[in-house]
Amino acid sequence: MQTRSMDIKQLPPTIADLLALIAGGDEIVIEVNGKALARLSPIPQQSEQRIAGLHDGQGWVSEDFDEPLPDEFWAGRV
């Protein structure tokens, strides 16, 4: 991945052109007056497909998971 810094005045004319750079793997840092304002980067794609039931039975939920929390919790004293 290559990081490119671009002044807001240097950005491509359309969002599609900007997205094409990002789809190619580039990260774009948008600057205004020499200061970084935003970072646009590609979303990593899941390389492996998820398998339903792979870890079946390995999680648990407490019997009281839906009980109200004590007042001490909300007051920050727990």
N, CA, C and O of each residue as an XYZ file, in Angstrom:
312
protein
N       0.859     -1.177      0.000
C       0.000      0.000      0.000
C       0.898      1.231      0.000
O       1.880      1.308      0.738
N       0.543      2.167     -0.828
C       1.276      3.424     -0.916
C       0.398      4.533     -0.337
O      -0.792      4.606     -0.642
N       0.974      5.383      0.485
C       0.241      6.518      1.030
C       0.582      7.752      0.207
O       1.751      8.088      0.016
N      -0.452      8.415     -0.271
C      -0.279      9.649     -1.044
C      -0.921     10.798     -0.284
O      -2.045     10.679      0.204
N      -0.214     11.896     -0.188
C      -0.792     13.114      0.381
C      -1.212     14.011     -0.779
O      -0.439     14.252     -1.706
N      -2.435     14.496     -0.715
C      -2.951     15.372     -1.761
C      -3.602     16.582     -1.127
O      -4.388     16.455     -0.188
N      -3.278     17.747     -1.637
C      -3.973     18.948     -1.215
C      -5.382     18.879     -1.775
O      -5.605     18.293     -2.834
N      -6.309     19.458     -1.088
C      -7.706     19.402     -1.511
C      -7.880     19.934     -2.945
O      -8.798     19.528     -3.656
N      -7.000     20.835     -3.352
C      -7.081     21.392     -4.704
C      -6.520     20.433     -5.757
O      -6.758     20.628     -6.949
N      -5.780     19.403     -5.338
C      -5.182     18.440     -6.252
C      -6.035     17.192     -6.446
O      -5.684     16.332     -7.253
N      -7.136     17.077     -5.732
C      -7.940     15.868     -5.811
C      -8.489     15.667     -7.219
O      -8.733     16.636     -7.938
N      -8.684     14.410     -7.609
C      -9.283     14.146     -8.921
C     -10.660     14.803     -9.020
O     -11.307     15.057     -8.004
N     -11.107     15.078    -10.262
C     -12.363     15.814    -10.440
C     -13.610     15.066     -9.985
O     -14.616     15.699     -9.667
N     -13.570     13.738     -9.946
C     -14.763     13.007     -9.515
C     -14.415     12.031     -8.398
O     -13.267     11.614     -8.240
N     -15.425     11.686     -7.642
C     -15.234     10.717     -6.560
C     -14.853      9.357     -7.137
O     -14.118      8.602     -6.500
N     -15.344      9.034     -8.335
C     -15.010      7.753     -8.965
C     -13.504      7.659     -9.222
O     -12.906      6.598     -9.043
N     -12.891      8.774     -9.644
C     -11.445      8.774     -9.870
C     -10.679      8.564     -8.562
O      -9.673      7.856     -8.527
N     -11.161      9.177     -7.507
C     -10.527      9.024     -6.195
C     -10.684      7.587     -5.697
O      -9.739      7.005     -5.164
N     -11.871      7.020     -5.868
C     -12.109      5.648     -5.445
C     -11.278      4.651     -6.252
O     -10.896      3.601     -5.737
N     -10.999      4.974     -7.504
C     -10.156      4.098     -8.323
C      -8.750      4.013     -7.725
O      -8.147      2.939     -7.717
N      -8.230      5.119     -7.231
C      -6.918      5.096     -6.569
C      -6.957      4.226     -5.317
O      -6.039      3.447     -5.061
N      -8.020      4.366     -4.548
C      -8.159      3.611     -3.305
C      -8.356      2.128     -3.604
O      -7.790      1.278     -2.917
N      -9.155      1.813     -4.622
C      -9.379      0.417     -5.005
C      -8.077     -0.235     -5.458
O      -7.913     -1.448     -5.332
N      -7.160      0.557     -5.979
C      -5.856      0.046     -6.381
C      -4.928     -0.214     -5.203
O      -3.809     -0.690     -5.392
N      -5.376      0.091     -3.997
C      -4.591     -0.186     -2.805
C      -3.927      1.027     -2.186
O      -3.275      0.910     -1.148
N      -4.077      2.186     -2.801
C      -3.452      3.399     -2.251
C      -4.265      3.961     -1.091
O      -5.491      3.853     -1.057
N      -3.559      4.556     -0.152
C      -4.181      5.307      0.930
C      -3.996      6.778      0.587
O      -2.899      7.189      0.209
N      -5.045      7.570      0.713
C      -4.997      8.981      0.357
C      -5.162      9.815      1.624
O      -6.125      9.641      2.370
N      -4.217     10.717      1.858
C      -4.337     11.675      2.957
C      -4.676     13.018      2.319
O      -3.900     13.554      1.529
N      -5.836     13.552      2.667
C      -6.275     14.829      2.117
C      -5.820     15.937      3.050
O      -6.077     15.905      4.253
N      -5.142     16.913      2.475
C      -4.615     18.028      3.257
C      -5.283     19.328      2.843
O      -5.663     19.511      1.687
N      -5.417     20.218      3.802
C      -5.900     21.574      3.550
C      -4.871     22.514      4.152
O      -4.607     22.470      5.354
N      -4.295     23.358      3.322
C      -3.246     24.290      3.753
C      -2.090     23.573      4.452
O      -1.550     24.072      5.439
N      -1.715     22.401      3.934
C      -0.583     21.660      4.479
C      -0.869     20.855      5.727
O       0.047     20.250      6.284
N      -2.117     20.826      6.187
C      -2.468     20.065      7.390
C      -3.385     18.909      7.006
O      -4.363     19.088      6.280
N      -3.053     17.722      7.506
C      -3.863     16.541      7.214
C      -5.267     16.717      7.776
O      -5.449     17.083      8.937
N      -6.254     16.449      6.927
C      -7.648     16.596      7.324
C      -8.365     15.244      7.389
O      -9.157     14.994      8.297
N      -8.077     14.381      6.416
C      -8.778     13.099      6.350
C      -7.864     12.051      5.729
O      -6.941     12.369      4.979
N      -8.144     10.794      6.061
C      -7.412      9.672      5.464
C      -8.440      8.731      4.857
O      -9.384      8.311      5.527
N      -8.254      8.405      3.595
C      -9.106      7.449      2.906
C      -8.269      6.223      2.595
O      -7.205      6.335      1.986
N      -8.736      5.064      3.004
C      -7.963      3.847      2.764
C      -8.900      2.716      2.378
O     -10.081      2.732      2.724
N      -8.369      1.730      1.658
C      -9.209      0.599      1.266
C      -9.603     -0.233      2.474
O      -8.865     -0.306      3.456
N     -10.756     -0.851      2.397
C     -11.211     -1.751      3.454
C     -10.613     -3.125      3.172
O     -10.794     -3.664      2.081
N      -9.904     -3.696      4.139
C      -9.313     -5.020      3.911
C     -10.407     -6.053      3.624
O     -11.437     -6.087      4.298
N     -10.171     -6.874      2.636
C     -11.140     -7.897      2.276
C     -10.865     -9.169      3.060
O      -9.714     -9.528      3.310
N     -11.935     -9.842      3.439
C     -11.820    -11.103      4.175
C     -11.228    -12.142      3.231
O     -11.805    -12.421      2.180
N     -10.092    -12.715      3.591
C      -9.440    -13.672      2.714
C     -10.038    -15.073      2.833
O      -9.979    -15.855      1.885
N     -10.603    -15.386      3.972
C     -11.189    -16.705      4.172
C     -12.686    -16.574      4.395
O     -13.160    -15.619      5.010
N     -13.405    -17.535      3.892
C     -14.842    -17.540      4.093
C     -15.146    -18.075      5.494
O     -14.497    -19.012      5.959
N     -16.119    -17.488      6.150
C     -16.481    -17.952      7.486
C     -17.227    -19.279      7.397
O     -17.943    -19.543      6.431
N     -17.046    -20.100      8.416
C     -17.689    -21.406      8.451
C     -18.660    -21.416      9.624
O     -18.252    -21.299     10.780
N     -19.948    -21.556      9.319
C     -20.970    -21.566     10.360
C     -20.791    -22.787     11.260
O     -20.585    -23.898     10.771
N     -20.869    -22.579     12.570
C     -20.790    -23.668     13.525
C     -19.386    -24.157     13.823
O     -19.226    -25.161     14.517
N     -18.371    -23.483     13.324
C     -16.995    -23.927     13.514
C     -16.613    -24.019     14.993
O     -15.923    -24.955     15.396
N     -17.054    -23.062     15.796
C     -16.729    -23.046     17.228
C     -17.996    -23.253     18.068
O     -18.154    -22.652     19.131
N     -18.869    -24.088     17.588
C     -20.142    -24.337     18.258
C     -19.920    -24.823     19.690
O     -19.127    -25.732     19.936
N     -20.636    -24.199     20.632
C     -20.564    -24.605     22.024
C     -19.418    -23.984     22.807
O     -19.277    -24.273     23.995
N     -18.599    -23.149     22.194
C     -17.461    -22.574     22.895
C     -17.773    -21.243     23.561
O     -16.951    -20.733     24.322
N     -18.927    -20.677     23.296
C     -19.337    -19.431     23.950
C     -20.426    -19.722     24.965
O     -21.044    -20.786     24.935
N     -20.658    -18.788     25.851
C     -21.729    -18.964     26.822
C     -22.325    -17.612     27.178
O     -21.696    -16.570     26.995
N     -23.539    -17.647     27.684
C     -24.232    -16.437     28.129
C     -24.667    -16.673     29.566
O     -25.285    -17.691     29.876
N     -24.345    -15.733     30.436
C     -24.705    -15.838     31.845
C     -26.225    -15.892     32.004
O     -26.965    -15.291     31.226
N     -26.669    -16.613     33.012
C     -28.105    -16.724     33.289
C     -28.745    -15.356     33.556
O     -29.917    -15.147     33.243
N     -27.975    -14.427     34.134
C     -28.538    -13.122     34.500
C     -28.127    -12.013     33.527
O     -28.066    -10.846     33.914
N     -27.846    -12.363     32.277
C     -27.337    -11.366     31.331
C     -28.306    -10.212     31.088
O     -27.880     -9.112     30.736
N     -29.596    -10.449     31.272
C     -30.560     -9.384     31.008
C     -31.130     -8.747     32.282
O     -32.113     -8.008     32.226
N     -30.510     -9.037     33.425
C     -30.940     -8.424     34.687
C     -30.457     -6.976     34.726
O     -29.409     -6.661     34.162
N     -31.210     -6.088     35.387
C     -30.762     -4.695     35.505
C     -29.443     -4.606     36.276
O     -29.191     -5.384     37.196
N     -28.623     -3.657     35.887
C     -27.359     -3.438     36.580
C     -27.612     -2.652     37.869
O     -28.548     -1.855     37.931
N     -26.785     -2.870     38.897
C     -26.984     -2.155     40.162
C     -26.702     -0.664     40.009
O     -25.967     -0.254     39.111
N     -27.286      0.139     40.883
C     -27.083      1.590     40.850
C     -25.609      1.952     40.980
O     -25.167      2.949     40.409
N     -24.837      1.152     41.728
C     -23.421      1.430     41.891
C     -22.694      1.419     40.545
O     -21.745      2.175     40.335
N     -23.146      0.563     39.647
C     -22.534      0.515     38.317
C     -22.716      1.848     37.592
O     -21.760      2.395     37.044
N     -23.930      2.362     37.591
C     -24.227      3.617     36.879
C     -23.589      4.810     37.540
O     -23.335      5.817     36.880
N     -23.319      4.721     38.854
C     -22.684      5.813     39.574
C     -21.156      5.735     39.475
O     -20.463      6.631     39.957
N     -20.627      4.674     38.855
C     -19.188      4.531     38.684
C     -18.467      4.044     39.919
O     -17.271      4.292     40.076
N     -19.174      3.353     40.803
C     -18.545      2.889     42.045
C     -18.291      1.399     42.070
O     -18.027      0.839     43.133
N     -18.362      0.747     40.931
C     -18.147     -0.707     40.917
C     -16.763     -1.008     40.436
O     -16.380     -2.175     40.350
